């Protein structure tokens, strides 16, 4: 697929341990292992839809790190720019599931990522030969508000991605994680708002936007963040997308729901793929909704 645009996804990959049955963690005896991490989920969704995707990141020299690399390979994602740290471990999280009356589940994430290999991301990672090759070829770089919260080095690397974009588009998903900004929430809000203004394509849920910018209303958000060409605000019942002054509002597609975690990443992948394919704004949103439904049918964070 040499003519298919390449998307480089920059951020932390995690191993998710998901209980086989819903209930409090203290009662959970067995778990399924799967790949997680917002940017990695986007890469997998892009590749699953026929796109080209690469990940720039770091994992530990451990079984979990090798599992993540194998998962990327299985899904057709380029992992040549994922560094292996001989000292720091691969980050992970444990998901706690609560059953709902409609048969779906709510997931709560418990993170164990402090001191992870990905927390050692830095500008040097971007300048390594494999990452440089991918960035030189990439038509678009995708990252999120999670990455700059991991460490000062990770934030410096993300700053460099924005500053050195050249002809590349930069996509940014707000992904507000207050636990990562604990004690410096106001600083985090200021940092993430600046990334939103600097990106070419911005996605945010109305909930995250309200927490960071004080409103989840799409029209107000567009007035507050006019710089990106594309702004997409997702809601539980659909999405509103902007391309300059043009706007499209589209309801979510009816689909069986097991759990919603990861659907936003799949939606982002669908929208980005549509932009790179030259689809209309409405076509991009429709494509995003279709791919998002593929993440709703399981407790995995990524599409099958």
Secondary structure, 3 states (H helix, E strand, C coil): CCCCCEEEEECCCEEEEEECCCECHHHCCCEEEEEECHHHHHHHHHHHCCCEEEEEEEEECCHHHHHHHHHHHHCCCEEEEEEEECCCCCCEEEEEEEECCCCCEEEEEEEECCCCHHHHCCHHHHHCHHHHHHHHHCCEEEEECCHHHHCHHHHHHHHHHHHCCCCCEEEEECCCCHHHHCCCHHHHHHHHHHHHHHCCEEEEEHHHHHHHHCCCCHHHHHHHCCCCCEEEEEECCEEEEEECCEEEEEECCCCCCCCCCCHHHHHHHHHHHHHHCCCCHHHHHHHHHHHHHCCCCCCCCCCC
